[in-house]
Amino acid sequence: MSIAFSYAGSPARIVFGDGASKTVSEWIAKSGAKRALVLSTPHQKADAEALAKEIGEPVCGVFAGAVMHTPVDVTEIAMKVLAETKADCLVALGGGSTTGLGKALAYRTDLLQIVVPTTYAGSEVTPILGQTEGGRKTTVKDVKILPEIVIYDPLLTHGLPVQMSVTSGLNAMAHAVEGLYARDRNPISTLMAIEGLRAFARSLPKIVQAPDSAEARSDALYGAWLCGTVLGAVGMALHHKICHTLGGSFDTPHAETHAVMLPHTAGFNAKAASSELAPVAEIFGGSVGGGLWDFAKAVGAPLSLRDFGLTEADLDRASAIAVENPYWNPQPIDRQAIRQLLQNAWEGRRPTD
């Protein structure tokens, strides 16, 4: 059978290695920027201030107000700081929340972005921005959103708590799993997705057993880069639609929601995309959904939406929202099917695809 596909490689500069975060000032200089605003969450403010001190003279301020799901009102506050500091460059230190804020600012201003990830979110290598306003989460894709320079320093992930490492990793894995059956997938994205899943299958159990394992931390961050690159290269489907619905309308925790939903959404699509998802069954053993659920349970990931405070009534509303403007999906969806899928995830049942 002949092969036909379209592939566009990411133009982002990727810098990977222990101690790579020490080179941020060099990359600011190489980019021609003069005034860098460092971004972080409130929790990582001290780390952001330490990075700012290390960068030195180019830093014009620190904004430690990034929060989950990138609320538009927070972005507007940060825009005021941006104007006050006259920054011409953004340095985002942290996970998906901080990266999201940097992307939101760049979408409005087209400023240079340098991202220093400290989790396995993977969003730092995508031109996709998810932001919330009025109780709804929407996404936008634009070349201005893609960070120009991403500096991966595995040493910065050694302090990431095991539970956050696990949920962050499963979040990244969801990008790869959906990339395998994406309508616009290509041979390169598929290779990267499989390699990313293998990296997490190796590394997450090791991190659970030995959180300071340099090999496992590096392997997991490598997997995050691969899975995030897949997310940036192809379209997503049902899994991301449901997670955006739950996060944007019910404020469920981002990575944890992805972790709970992944076995269920993958299992739901397993029949319609059996050949595409065969590598998942091979890597994690058994069926697609069951294998992912067993892996999640083995590494101590959350398994139930009920643990996030959702009620069964919330599931009714979530299923209704999820079928509004639905994403393309290999398995046809309707409200009843989504409602049952959410019920299974709420109860924490093992999928039986």
N, C-alpha and C positions, 0 to 999 in steps of 0.2 A: 504494500500500500504506500502511495506517495505521501510525503510530508509537506504541509503548508502551514506557516505561522508568521506572526509579526512580533518582533522583539525589540524593545528600546531599553538599553542599559541605563542605570541610574548615573547621572553626571556627578554625584556627590563624591567628595574626597573622603576616603575611609582610612583612618590611622588606628592601628590595632597593636597593643602590646603592653606588658607591665611597665608602668611608669610613663605611659604616653600622655597622661594628663599634664605632665610637666612642660609639655610643648605648646600649651594653649597660647601663650604670649607670642611664640614664634609664628603661629598660624595667623594671629591677629595682624602681626607685622607684614607677613607675606600677602595678606589680603588687601593691604593698604588702608585698613580701618585705623582710626585714631582714638575713638571713644567707645568703650565697651560697657554695656549694662549687663550685669550678672543676674540671672534669674534662678529662683529656687522656690520650694515650698517653705512654709514657716518651720516645719520640722527640720529642714536641712539648712536653715539660715546660717548656723555657725560654720558649716562646711562651705557654703557659698562665700562667706566673708573670708575664710581661709584661702579659698581659691583666688578671690579678688586680691588679697594681699600678695599672693604668689605671682599673679599676673603683673601687678604693679601699676605703673603710670597710666597705661591705656584705660584702666577702669574708671568710669565716671559715676558709678553707683551700683547698689545692690537692691533688687526688688524681690523680697521673699514672700510673695503673696499668692503664688500659684496654688490652685486647688483642683481636685478631681473633676473631670467632665468639662473643664474649660468654660466656665460660665462667662457670658458676654460682659456682664457688669464688672467682673474682675479684669478682663481685658481692657475695658475702658479706663479703669483706674491706672493700669500699667501704662496705657497710652499717655496719660498725663505725666507720669514719671519720665517716660521716654522724651517727651517734649521739654520737660524741665532740665533734664541732664544733657540734652542734645546728643544722645548716643547715635552712633552710625553703625553699631554692631551689637549683636545679642549673643551672650554666652549662657546657655541653659545647662545647669548642673542638676541631675536627678533622673526621675523616671518619666512616665507618660504625662503626668500632670504638668510638670515644668516644661517638657518638650512641647506639649499642647499650647501652653501660653506663648512660648517663643514663636510657634507657627502662626498663632492668631495675630501676633504683632507683625510678623513678617508679611502675612497676607494683606495687612492694611498698609504697610510701609515699604515692603520689598527690601528690608534691611538684611544684611548678611547674618546668617545664623551659624554659630559653632555650638555643637551639642556634645556634652560629656555625660553619657548615660551611667547611671548607678544601679539600674535594674535591668530586667530582660524584656522590657516592653516592646521594643522593636519599632516604635512609631517614629524614631529619629531618622529612619531611612525611607520614609514615605512622603509623597506630596499630598497627603490627606489630612484634613483638619476636622475633628469632631468637636462641636461646641454646643452648649445648652443655653436656652433662653425660653422663658415662659413654660417651663416644665416639659420641653421637648428637646431631644438631641438631634441635630442635623449634621450632615457631613458635606464638605466641599473639597474638590480636588483642583489644584492649581500649581503650576510650576513654581510660583513664588513661595509656596508652602514648604517645599523640600529644603531641608537644611543643606548648606553648601559643604560644611566640614563636620564630620562626626569622629570624635576621638574616644576610642574604646580602651579603657584601662582596667583590666581585670582586677587589679589591686583595690579599686574603689568599690568592688562588689563583695569583698570579703566580710564587710560589716553588715551586709544585707541579711536580716533575720531569715532563718530557714523557712518559716511559713510564707514570708513575702517572696522569697526565692522561688518556692514551689508554685505559688499562684501566678507570679510574674512569668515564670517559664511556661506554664500551661496557657496563659494568655498569648504568648508568642507562638506556641504550637498551634493554636487555633488559626492563626494567619496561614500557616503552612498547610494545614488540613484543608481549609477552604480553597487554597491555591491549587490543590491537586485536581479539583473538579471545576475550577473556574471556567466560565465560558470562553474567556480569552487566554487560557493557559498556553504555555509554549514549552518546548523541551528544556529550556534553560531554567524557567521558573519551577518546573517539576523536579529537576535535579536538585535545585537549591532547597526546595521544600522537603524532599526526602532526606537530604544531608542534614538539614536543620532539625528534623524530627529525631534522626539518629543521635545527633549531638545531645539533645535533651534526654533521650532515653538512657544515654550513658551517664550524663552528668547529674541530673536531679537526684537519683538515688544516692549517689556519692556525696552530694552536698548535704543530704539529710543525715548521713552517717558521719561525715567529716566536713563541717561547714567551712573550715579554713583550707580545704584542699585546693592548692593553686591550680592543679591540673583540671579539676572539676569546674572551678570558677571560670577559668579561661575557656573551657569547652562550652559551658552554658552561654557565655557572652558571644562566642562564635556562633552558636545556634540562634541566639537572638538576632544577630545581624542577618543571618540567612533568612530566617522566618519573616523578619521585618521587610527585607528586600522583596520577598515574594508578595507581601501585602501591598507594597508600592507598585508592583509590576502588573498585577492582574486585579480583576474585580472580585468583590466578596459577595456572599450569598446569605442564606437564611440565618446562619449563626450570628453574623455581625449585626443583622437587622434586629434580632431578638435582644442581643446584648445592648445595643444602642437604645432600644425601647426600655429595657429594665433600668439601665443606668440613667438615661435622660428623664424618664417620667417617674421613677420610683427611687432614684438616688441610691441604687445598690452599688456596692464597691466594685470598681471596674475590673481589676484582674480576677477577683474572686468570682464574679459573675461569669466571666469567660471560662474559668476553671470548672464551674458546676455545669455549664451548658454544653461544653465541647463534646462529651460522650453522647449526649442526647441528640444534638444536631447532626453529628457525624453519623450516628446510628440511623437517624431518620433518612439520611441521604445515601446510605450504604447500598440499598437495592438499585437505585437509579444510577449510581456511580460506582458499581462494584469493582470494575477493572481499575478505575482511577484511584480508588481507596485501598486497593489490595496491598500496597506497601505499608499502610497503617496497620492492617491486620497482621502483616508479617513482622513488623517491628515490635508491636505491643502484644501480640499473641491472641489467638482466638478470633472472635468477631471484631468488627471495627469499633462499635460503640462499647461493647463489653470489654474489649482490650484496653481502651482508653480509660474506662471507668475503673478497671482493676489497677491500672497504673496510677491514676489519681489517688485512689484509696491507699495504695502502697506507700506513696510519698507524703501522705497526710494532708491532702488537699481537701477543701470543703466539698461536700457532695450534695447539699440540699439548699434550695432557694429559701426554704422555710427559715433557715438560720439567719437570713438577712432581714427578718421581720415582715416578709411578705405574707399576705393572707390569701386564701383561696379566692376571695372577691377581687383581689388585685390581679390574679391570673386572668380573670374574665376581661378586665380592662386592658391588660397587657396583650392578650391575644387579639383583641379588636384593633389596637394600635399597630401591632406587628403586621397585620394584613393590609393596612393602609399604605399605598405606594410601595408595594413589596419589591425587594430585590429579586433579580433573576435567581432561580434555584433549580438544580437538576431534578429534584422530586417536586411535583406540583404541590402547592400548599393551599389550605383553606383554614378558616377560623377554627373549625372543630379539631382538625389535626394539630394545629399549633396549641390549642387549649390542652389537648391530651399530652403533648410533648412537655408543656410547662408543668402540668400536674405531676408527671413522672419526675421531672427535675425538682419540683417542690418537695416531693416525698423522698427524694434521694434514691429512687429505684435504680437498679443496674439495668441498662438497656439490653434488649434481647433482639437486636437486629439480625 
